Amino acid sequence: MTIFLAAVLGALLLVLHRVLVSPRRLARWVDESFVAADYGLVPREELDAQRSGPPPAPYRIKEMQAVADAAWEGHWQVAEAYVEAAGRDWDERWSRTEFLQQVASEDDAWLDAWRAARPSNGDAATVHAGLMVHRAWEIRGTAYADAVPRERMNTFRALLPAAIEQARQAAGLDPENPGPWVVMVTAARGAGYRREQFQPLWDGLVARAPHHYAGHWQGLQYWCAKWLGSDRLMRAFAEAAVRQAPPGSPLAGLHLHALEELAERTGSSALPAGRRAKGLLTEVAASLAEVAPDNEHLPALRHLLAHHMVRTKMYAAALEQFRLIGPWCGARPWREGDDPVRAFELARGTAAKLSGTGPAPRGQGSVI
């Protein structure tokens, strides 16, 4: 009984400590007393605000540069082989397709030559369709609709039907590839497709790749309130992604992007923080734990997960995410202010202080 009462008292004291520690006192503790290494974290002086995570492997960087250089020199065959090498890994194939769009956005003569030489090549047609959407969006910009000049908005909307038609043709050339459908889903949002128009495009995408990450991100954008959905529809879409994410997929992280969309509209203080919200974050963390460490989406998702775990007072779980993140702090939400290192340090210091995990004895702290 005595042991039980002691445990209860300890838990109550921890709760009181969390409640009574003011943000100002907490910030002062982080500045003056927080020793990151004592909690298994990278020291502050080693934090890097230039990146969200480790850079790609050198061989990947070298390969991509070689593809770009060859394309700009007119050797489109190298680009063709590069995207085909992804096979039926549709997420990887889309990543390579997007890279080729970036290469073509600087000089597309090689893409024209590729399409002329291989008129039945679906990848070439998909890159071209994606480039058309990209150029249309460059004209529009990223501002809310009421802040975009009418002339630019009209030009933007006038360009999208041709891009959608080009993507439809690409889909006909390569019926199994979900890439053209990602392009159509993206363009449909900008074109203001009604839900009954959008649904067949979405069905076409998930019929080919049920868990396509980039496709789902575009779907989330369609369903958010600033485009053609609502907060309720967006949240339902994102929560379905958490439930449906297969092992190894970053798809559950879509819930974190939905929270960011809500925060942008309503402010962080209005975000859900109760038992259900914490349960969803726990599910997201478990799903992301199965994602390959070199997945390109994982670092940014871990930053968002840590942030929302601190926000919902899941301090011990947040501390574990900060350990996994390592020295990288060049990501949202830390970069929203003037000093990402300071914002990141305050968040992980808060997690350490309020996690209930005391610092390791001197000489025993480990940096993961």
Summary of the structure (lengths in Angstrom):
residues: 368
radius of gyration: 23.4
end to end distance: 38.4
largest distance: 82.3
contacts: 1151
relative contact order: 0.11
helix: 70%
strand: 1%
